[in-house]
Amino acid sequence: MKNTILLSVLFTLFFYAIGTAQSENKQLILGCWEIRQVIFTKEVEGSDDISMEALGTIICFEKDGTFTNKRGETIAKGTYKLSENGRTIHQNSVSEIPAPNNHIQEDVPGQIMMLSATELQIQAEEMILYFRRGE
């Protein structure tokens, strides 16, 4: 009997924590973030160039589930969604490059490793992106 009560309490706390994480992350992610650092978790050809190109990219997440990604003169817009537990972000983007090179891209899901009022870390495939909230 005690085990049943204990399990019930643990399940309740577990699902409460999941709901809280998603709710908090939905609010915390809103706004603009700048890529400050890119670290590759395995060797990738051209990783130095990729890192340099990514630095300074600004990504703005809106409450309505849309985002804008600006890197230099290149702009991509799209939609994003957080997973049930608030720890994975899925994005679909459309680059604003003139046709016929304009394309819709389903981005690789990113695992939110850390999210606070000022910092965001996302791991996607073989890299970790470190963001700082834009001013």
Backbone as ProteinMPNN parsed JSONL, in Angstrom:
{"seq_chain_A": "MKNTILLSVLFTLFFYAIGTAQSENKQLILGCWEIRQVIFTKEVEGSDDISMEALGTIICFEKDGTFTNKRGETIAKGTYKLSENGRTIHQNSVSEIPAPNNHIQEDVPGQIMMLSATELQIQAEEMILYFRRGE", "coords_chain_A": {"N_chain_A": [[0.822, -1.193, 0.0], [1.907, 1.26, 0.869], [3.882, 1.487, -1.042], [2.368, 1.828, -3.367], [1.16, 4.319, -2.902], [3.453, 5.895, -2.729], [4.485, 5.568, -5.351], [2.401, 6.789, -6.779], [2.621, 9.44, -5.887], [5.207, 10.032, -6.845], [4.826, 9.783, -9.66], [2.987, 11.856, -10.038], [4.547, 14.099, -9.309], [6.531, 13.878, -11.287], [5.091, 14.282, -13.738], [4.137, 16.841, -13.234], [6.544, 18.259, -13.159], [7.383, 17.977, -15.819], [5.338, 19.376, -17.184], [5.734, 21.921, -16.08], [8.339, 22.525, -16.978], [7.943, 22.689, -19.774], [6.14, 24.847, -19.915], [7.644, 26.922, -18.701], [9.881, 27.014, -20.444], [8.606, 27.725, -22.836], [7.988, 30.385, -22.331], [10.506, 31.5, -21.623], [12.041, 31.228, -23.959], [11.139, 33.089, -25.743], [11.771, 36.028, -27.667], [14.838, 37.628, -28.799], [17.876, 36.059, -29.766], [21.405, 35.749, -29.868], [23.912, 34.024, -31.627], [26.781, 33.089, -30.013], [28.815, 31.272, -29.749], [30.028, 28.286, -31.257], [30.357, 24.907, -30.907], [31.761, 21.939, -31.995], [30.858, 18.557, -31.654], [31.986, 16.398, -32.774], [34.453, 15.637, -35.279], [34.18, 17.672, -38.087], [34.252, 18.389, -41.479], [35.297, 21.552, -42.515], [34.459, 22.861, -40.242], [35.49, 25.105, -38.873], [34.961, 27.231, -40.637], [32.174, 27.066, -40.735], [31.545, 27.669, -38.077], [32.496, 30.337, -37.911], [30.822, 31.603, -39.767], [28.354, 31.289, -38.523], [28.508, 32.739, -36.143], [27.204, 35.577, -34.526], [24.741, 35.411, -35.728], [21.316, 36.171, -35.513], [18.479, 35.058, -33.884], [15.058, 35.275, -33.572], [12.379, 34.469, -31.56], [8.914, 34.271, -31.624], [5.79, 34.73, -29.86], [3.641, 33.597, -31.199], [4.571, 31.278, -32.351], [6.253, 31.599, -34.497], [9.422, 32.326, -36.097], [12.332, 34.361, -36.779], [15.328, 34.322, -38.518], [18.333, 35.822, -38.809], [21.188, 36.293, -40.635], [23.71, 38.185, -41.449], [22.906, 39.514, -44.518], [21.115, 37.597, -45.163], [17.98, 36.222, -44.617], [15.853, 34.093, -42.838], [12.668, 32.756, -42.321], [10.165, 31.191, -40.331], [8.48, 28.497, -38.639], [8.258, 27.312, -35.257], [8.299, 24.78, -32.712], [7.944, 23.582, -29.429], [8.741, 20.526, -27.787], [6.688, 18.129, -25.972], [7.846, 17.889, -23.404], [9.269, 20.209, -23.283], [11.947, 20.309, -23.909], [13.0, 19.923, -26.404], [13.375, 21.492, -29.518], [11.699, 22.119, -32.519], [12.047, 23.193, -35.836], [10.814, 24.733, -38.807], [11.843, 26.199, -41.716], [11.892, 28.911, -44.138], [13.909, 30.188, -46.547], [14.701, 33.528, -47.541], [15.629, 33.798, -50.18], [15.861, 34.71, -53.553], [13.636, 33.08, -55.915], [14.795, 30.565, -58.22], [15.959, 29.374, -56.034], [14.886, 29.532, -53.53], [13.748, 27.855, -50.686], [12.019, 25.412, -48.673], [12.865, 24.289, -45.532], [13.139, 21.635, -43.354], [14.281, 21.755, -40.299], [16.845, 20.149, -38.322], [15.89, 18.609, -35.305], [16.517, 20.296, -32.231], [18.133, 19.782, -29.154], [17.378, 21.244, -26.153], [19.693, 22.217, -24.033], [20.268, 23.987, -22.014], [18.518, 26.7, -20.653], [17.975, 29.934, -19.786], [17.146, 33.193, -18.469], [18.993, 34.72, -19.825], [20.741, 33.075, -21.278], [21.114, 30.448, -23.713], [21.439, 27.134, -24.749], [21.761, 24.892, -27.325], [21.795, 21.651, -28.619], [22.368, 20.282, -31.702], [22.491, 17.784, -33.988], [25.797, 17.377, -34.735], [26.793, 19.525, -33.297], [27.021, 22.118, -30.771], [25.221, 24.92, -29.981], [25.727, 28.066, -28.644], [23.931, 30.592, -27.237], [23.233, 34.049, -26.537], [21.016, 36.237, -24.962], [19.651, 38.767, -26.993], [20.152, 42.319, -26.974]], "CA_chain_A": [[0.0, 0.0, 0.0], [2.794, 2.419, 0.931], [4.556, 1.577, -2.338], [1.413, 2.374, -4.318], [1.039, 5.748, -2.611], [4.728, 6.502, -3.101], [4.527, 5.619, -6.81], [1.442, 7.806, -7.213], [3.222, 10.75, -5.611], [6.326, 10.212, -7.772], [4.282, 10.047, -10.991], [2.407, 13.197, -10.01], [5.663, 15.052, -9.339], [7.183, 13.758, -12.589], [4.293, 14.947, -14.763], [4.119, 18.261, -12.891], [7.844, 18.806, -13.576], [7.372, 18.052, -17.283], [4.46, 20.487, -17.545], [6.379, 23.165, -15.668], [9.479, 22.764, -17.876], [7.443, 23.144, -21.063], [5.569, 26.175, -19.728], [8.738, 27.867, -18.462], [10.678, 27.146, -21.658], [7.818, 28.474, -23.817], [8.125, 31.808, -22.007], [11.911, 31.914, -21.621], [12.654, 31.233, -25.286], [10.65, 34.236, -26.508], [12.699, 37.144, -27.817], [15.943, 37.475, -29.75], [19.083, 35.404, -29.267], [22.557, 35.845, -30.768], [24.878, 32.926, -31.501], [28.065, 33.587, -29.527], [29.843, 30.238, -29.854], [29.622, 27.005, -31.84], [31.323, 23.853, -30.596], [31.44, 20.678, -32.656], [31.041, 17.403, -30.776], [32.826, 15.463, -33.514], [35.162, 16.318, -36.349], [33.373, 17.954, -39.263], [35.023, 19.147, -42.461], [34.864, 22.939, -42.636], [33.821, 23.311, -38.998], [35.927, 26.466, -38.539], [34.199, 28.151, -41.482], [30.778, 27.016, -40.282], [31.493, 28.421, -36.815], [32.665, 31.768, -38.182], [29.613, 32.082, -40.439], [27.22, 31.264, -37.593], [28.656, 33.745, -35.084], [26.482, 36.818, -34.763], [23.395, 35.158, -36.235], [20.262, 36.545, -34.568], [17.234, 34.303, -34.029], [13.996, 35.842, -32.734], [11.226, 33.591, -31.393], [7.693, 35.01, -31.296], [4.795, 33.994, -29.067], [2.72, 32.885, -32.09], [5.203, 30.085, -32.895], [7.083, 31.918, -35.652], [10.757, 32.841, -35.784], [13.121, 34.984, -37.836], [16.746, 34.013, -38.372], [19.054, 36.768, -39.657], [22.647, 36.157, -40.677], [24.117, 39.155, -42.458], [21.764, 39.937, -45.333], [20.247, 36.44, -45.375], [16.913, 36.104, -43.621], [14.98, 32.921, -42.929], [11.514, 32.827, -41.426], [9.516, 29.898, -40.248], [7.729, 28.179, -37.426], [8.949, 26.445, -34.302], [7.434, 24.15, -31.716], [8.645, 22.86, -28.368], [8.207, 19.198, -27.503], [5.84, 18.011, -24.779], [8.6, 18.124, -22.168], [9.904, 21.516, -23.357], [13.406, 20.178, -24.017], [13.385, 19.789, -27.807], [12.759, 22.496, -30.382], [11.596, 21.739, -33.924], [11.866, 24.377, -36.659], [10.668, 24.649, -40.255], [12.183, 27.54, -42.172], [11.893, 29.259, -45.549], [14.886, 31.255, -46.751], [14.212, 34.594, -48.412], [16.516, 33.891, -51.333], [14.974, 34.731, -54.727], [13.379, 31.831, -56.631], [14.311, 29.24, -57.843], [16.746, 28.812, -54.937], [14.129, 29.626, -52.287], [13.373, 26.492, -50.316], [11.526, 25.127, -47.324], [13.799, 23.353, -44.9], [12.782, 21.133, -42.035], [15.538, 21.725, -39.566], [17.097, 19.047, -37.4], [15.462, 18.975, -33.945], [17.585, 20.671, -31.315], [17.916, 19.485, -27.737], [17.668, 22.399, -25.307], [20.545, 21.752, -22.944], [20.179, 24.975, -20.943], [17.756, 27.885, -21.018], [17.737, 30.86, -18.675], [16.713, 34.503, -18.956], [20.035, 35.342, -20.651], [21.546, 32.112, -22.03], [20.446, 29.315, -24.346], [22.351, 26.171, -25.378], [21.029, 23.888, -28.09], [22.611, 20.674, -29.332], [21.73, 19.792, -32.916], [23.408, 16.882, -34.679], [27.154, 17.288, -34.206], [27.262, 20.795, -32.758], [26.309, 22.789, -29.684], [25.127, 26.354, -30.228], [25.618, 28.867, -27.427], [23.278, 31.867, -27.526], [23.049, 35.039, -25.475], [19.843, 37.042, -25.298], [19.949, 40.046, -27.637], [19.844, 43.507, -26.152]], "C_chain_A": [[0.867, 1.258, 0.0], [3.508, 2.609, -0.402], [3.644, 2.189, -3.397], [1.262, 3.875, -4.127], [2.312, 6.477, -3.041], [4.847, 6.626, -4.62], [3.58, 6.678, -7.357], [2.008, 9.206, -7.026], [4.362, 11.028, -6.593], [5.845, 10.508, -9.19], [3.689, 11.447, -11.069], [3.5, 14.252, -10.099], [6.359, 15.051, -10.699], [6.406, 14.523, -13.658], [4.143, 16.441, -14.487], [5.409, 18.923, -13.369], [7.905, 18.953, -15.092], [6.522, 19.23, -17.739], [5.072, 21.833, -17.214], [7.529, 23.505, -16.603], [9.0, 23.291, -19.218], [6.91, 24.564, -20.952], [6.66, 27.223, -19.541], [9.55, 28.082, -19.728], [9.933, 27.913, -22.741], [7.939, 29.972, -23.581], [9.57, 32.28, -22.137], [12.504, 32.037, -23.019], [12.232, 32.441, -26.115], [11.675, 35.359, -26.528], [13.814, 36.79, -28.782], [17.199, 36.958, -29.069], [20.183, 35.516, -30.31], [23.498, 34.666, -30.532], [26.231, 33.521, -31.143], [29.188, 32.569, -29.682], [29.229, 28.982, -30.464], [30.728, 26.005, -31.532], [30.855, 22.568, -31.267], [31.776, 19.517, -31.735], [31.804, 16.279, -31.461], [33.452, 16.234, -34.67], [34.276, 16.445, -37.58], [34.22, 18.791, -40.216], [34.444, 20.556, -42.591], [34.25, 23.512, -41.376], [34.244, 24.729, -38.609], [35.148, 27.498, -39.343], [32.739, 28.212, -41.055], [30.618, 27.838, -39.012], [31.562, 29.917, -37.067], [31.429, 32.36, -38.851], [28.441, 32.196, -39.473], [27.296, 32.36, -36.537], [27.944, 35.036, -35.466], [25.094, 36.64, -35.35], [22.382, 35.478, -35.141], [19.011, 35.733, -34.89], [16.224, 34.883, -33.046], [12.795, 34.904, -32.744], [10.035, 34.417, -30.923], [6.701, 34.097, -30.573], [3.868, 33.151, -29.946], [3.335, 31.651, -32.755], [6.003, 30.331, -34.164], [8.455, 32.397, -35.189], [11.356, 33.493, -37.022], [14.579, 34.722, -37.517], [17.494, 34.928, -39.333], [20.551, 36.568, -39.502], [23.129, 37.049, -41.809], [22.891, 39.645, -43.199], [20.77, 38.806, -45.576], [19.242, 36.325, -44.242], [16.129, 34.826, -43.89], [13.858, 33.125, -41.921], [10.891, 31.448, -41.384], [8.733, 29.742, -38.967], [8.579, 27.283, -36.536], [7.927, 25.883, -33.333], [8.314, 23.452, -30.694], [7.959, 21.522, -28.144], [7.362, 19.232, -26.231], [6.589, 18.335, -23.494], [9.366, 19.446, -22.181], [11.406, 21.47, -23.554], [13.912, 20.004, -25.452], [12.652, 20.848, -28.61], [12.823, 21.996, -31.82], [11.327, 23.013, -34.713], [11.653, 23.976, -38.114], [10.911, 26.049, -40.775], [12.085, 27.662, -43.684], [12.893, 30.383, -45.709], [14.305, 32.282, -47.711], [15.217, 34.868, -49.522], [15.612, 33.849, -52.561], [14.831, 33.355, -55.379], [14.376, 31.723, -57.778], [15.052, 28.633, -56.658], [16.056, 28.91, -53.581], [13.644, 28.221, -51.936], [12.822, 26.438, -48.892], [12.448, 24.069, -46.749], [13.252, 22.938, -43.546], [14.082, 20.925, -41.284], [15.625, 20.51, -38.657], [16.62, 19.464, -36.013], [16.665, 19.294, -33.068], [17.2, 20.345, -29.884], [18.307, 20.715, -26.924], [18.42, 21.889, -24.086], [20.463, 22.685, -21.742], [19.418, 26.178, -21.473], [17.498, 28.695, -19.765], [17.279, 32.181, -19.284], [17.728, 35.12, -19.913], [20.82, 34.373, -21.526], [20.706, 30.944, -22.537], [21.52, 28.437, -24.981], [21.505, 25.098, -26.045], [22.023, 22.956, -28.759], [21.803, 20.15, -30.506], [22.767, 19.029, -33.715], [24.77, 16.91, -34.009], [27.681, 18.603, -33.652], [26.41, 21.276, -31.595], [26.384, 24.279, -29.97], [24.907, 27.07, -28.906], [25.079, 30.242, -27.809], [23.298, 32.763, -26.293], [21.874, 35.898, -25.911], [20.288, 38.375, -25.88], [19.501, 41.209, -26.774], [18.887, 44.428, -26.853]], "O_chain_A": [[0.616, 2.199, -0.753], [3.719, 3.737, -0.847], [4.095, 2.977, -4.228], [1.239, 4.622, -5.105], [2.249, 7.548, -3.645], [5.263, 7.669, -5.125], [3.925, 7.39, -8.301], [1.885, 10.056, -7.908], [4.471, 12.138, -7.115], [6.391, 11.388, -9.855], [3.873, 12.145, -12.066], [3.389, 15.197, -10.88], [6.735, 16.109, -11.204], [6.984, 15.317, -14.4], [4.031, 17.228, -15.427], [5.375, 20.022, -13.922], [8.424, 19.949, -15.596], [6.949, 20.004, -18.595], [4.942, 22.783, -17.986], [7.682, 24.665, -16.987], [9.579, 24.236, -19.753], [7.199, 25.4, -21.808], [6.609, 28.291, -20.152], [9.879, 29.222, -20.059], [10.547, 28.673, -23.491], [7.989, 30.746, -24.537], [9.828, 33.344, -22.7], [13.385, 32.868, -23.241], [12.901, 32.782, -27.091], [12.359, 35.611, -25.536], [13.747, 35.786, -29.491], [17.54, 37.36, -27.956], [19.92, 35.391, -31.506], [23.84, 34.348, -29.393], [26.766, 34.353, -31.875], [30.362, 32.933, -29.74], [28.066, 28.659, -30.219], [31.893, 26.232, -31.858], [29.702, 22.162, -31.125], [32.837, 19.49, -31.112], [32.22, 15.319, -30.813], [33.03, 17.344, -34.995], [33.699, 15.467, -38.055], [34.83, 19.781, -39.811], [33.236, 20.722, -42.759], [33.586, 24.546, -41.429], [33.433, 25.481, -38.068], [34.723, 28.52, -38.803], [32.14, 29.287, -41.019], [29.671, 28.613, -38.882], [30.778, 30.682, -36.505], [31.031, 33.483, -38.543], [27.622, 33.107, -39.597], [26.265, 32.856, -36.083], [28.07, 35.521, -36.59], [24.341, 37.608, -35.463], [22.567, 35.103, -33.983], [18.542, 35.722, -36.028], [16.488, 34.974, -31.847], [12.257, 34.583, -33.803], [10.129, 35.165, -29.95], [6.769, 32.872, -30.665], [3.365, 32.117, -29.507], [2.709, 31.04, -33.622], [6.394, 29.381, -34.841], [8.629, 32.816, -34.044], [10.951, 33.219, -38.151], [15.012, 34.881, -36.375], [17.314, 34.826, -40.547], [21.105, 36.659, -38.407], [22.978, 36.714, -42.984], [21.944, 40.137, -42.586], [19.698, 39.034, -46.135], [19.604, 36.331, -43.065], [15.786, 34.523, -45.033], [14.08, 33.606, -40.81], [11.072, 30.64, -42.295], [8.375, 30.716, -38.304], [9.49, 26.595, -36.998], [6.84, 26.433, -33.157], [9.305, 22.812, -31.044], [6.743, 21.403, -28.294], [7.329, 20.232, -25.514], [6.042, 18.978, -22.597], [10.041, 19.777, -21.206], [12.079, 22.487, -23.384], [15.12, 19.946, -25.682], [11.459, 21.077, -28.413], [13.858, 21.515, -32.28], [10.488, 23.824, -34.322], [12.236, 23.003, -38.593], [10.261, 26.996, -40.33], [12.179, 26.677, -44.415], [12.751, 31.43, -45.076], [13.511, 31.943, -48.589], [15.602, 36.011, -49.77], [14.687, 33.038, -52.612], [15.774, 32.564, -55.397], [14.784, 32.768, -58.285], [14.799, 27.48, -56.309], [16.587, 28.421, -52.584], [13.181, 27.486, -52.809], [13.113, 27.282, -48.045], [12.768, 23.079, -47.407], [12.941, 23.778, -42.701], [14.872, 20.036, -41.599], [14.613, 19.924, -38.275], [16.918, 20.577, -35.579], [17.703, 18.638, -33.157], [16.075, 20.604, -29.458], [19.447, 21.174, -27.002], [17.855, 21.219, -23.223], [20.572, 22.247, -20.596], [19.642, 26.621, -22.599], [16.887, 28.218, -18.809], [17.05, 32.265, -20.49], [17.362, 35.961, -20.733], [21.51, 34.816, -22.444], [19.743, 30.512, -21.903], [22.408, 28.938, -25.671], [20.648, 24.479, -25.416], [22.979, 23.406, -29.391], [20.697, 19.639, -30.335], [23.808, 19.578, -34.076], [24.9, 16.517, -32.85], [28.894, 18.783, -33.546], [25.248, 20.898, -31.449], [27.464, 24.833, -30.175], [24.008, 26.719, -28.141], [25.687, 30.963, -28.6], [23.369, 32.288, -25.159], [21.749, 36.244, -27.086], [21.178, 39.035, -25.344], [18.59, 41.088, -25.955], [18.523, 45.47, -26.308]]}, "name": "protein", "num_of_chains": 1, "seq": "MKNTILLSVLFTLFFYAIGTAQSENKQLILGCWEIRQVIFTKEVEGSDDISMEALGTIICFEKDGTFTNKRGETIAKGTYKLSENGRTIHQNSVSEIPAPNNHIQEDVPGQIMMLSATELQIQAEEMILYFRRGE"}
